[in-house]
Amino acid sequence: MIQLLASKSTNGFDWVDLSAPSDADIRQVADQYALHEASIKDCMQPDHLPKYELFDHYTFIIFRVFSPDQGDEADTIQELTNKIAIFFTGDYLVTVHRAEYNLIDTVKTNRINTGKCTTTQHLLQALIRESILTFERPAWQLSESLDYYEEQVFLKQPESLILRNLYYVKRQIDVIRRLMLLSYEIVDSIDSVEQSNAYTRDLRDLYIRTQTIFDNLSENTGQLLSVYFSISSKRTNEIMRVLTIFSVFFMPLTFIVGVYGMNFKFMPELGWHYGYPVTIALMVGISAGIYFWFKRKGWL
């Protein structure tokens, strides 16, 4: 669907929005604004990474927007985000996207209808700003998830399900962090020396803040996973320690029982009247000796 959200006669530039466009819609706009075939091809790829590219008479940008419909186990760029392609010059700006975005309506309502966007550069800044803001909510949700799993790891017995969920949290954080890194060139080009102003610097600050949040989340997730494995390893060591102590207690007792369980004909102790109680006393004495030795060493 093709919509004209701003016109040159009213706003000083055209803003054409293509939402879930057909091939015919794409071709119509491409012919109208003489868009290069290479940028059209990139525009149609749903999993394309962020990019900033200059053509002869326009600039082509691909940005990724967080998808609110992603599931808990989404861990790829295409599952976590949707693509928005932008073609712009001083006279027009074209946005192309498959999914419906609230940010398009937000920019139109708050910027176009109020007359705050007087150039395509202002409109571009507003679109990129709203796109970055879509990552704020998932950042706080992922932070809350980390707090929950941290409590589970430190205050309760870690379970294998926690490790699985932590894996998906880490994957989501790392995917978004990677997207932020790939988007740096776009923000840097908008806030270039020639175009820098209060709004572009504010956009850069927002980008840096969002990038820093995901950097910290990634670091915290890595540390939490390390703690999880350390605690799991400690539990395994404790189990092995208990099993070792039991084996040390029963090893000499098993030896004694094994010796007197042999079927030799001439074993004098077997006929001794006090053989049985002496053997039991010996076994109790050995066990007591091992116990006190372990206590003295601090192993119990």
Order of alpha helices (4+ residues) and beta strands (2+ residues): beta-alpha-beta-alpha-alpha-beta-beta-alpha-beta-beta-alpha-alpha-alpha-alpha-alpha-alpha-alpha
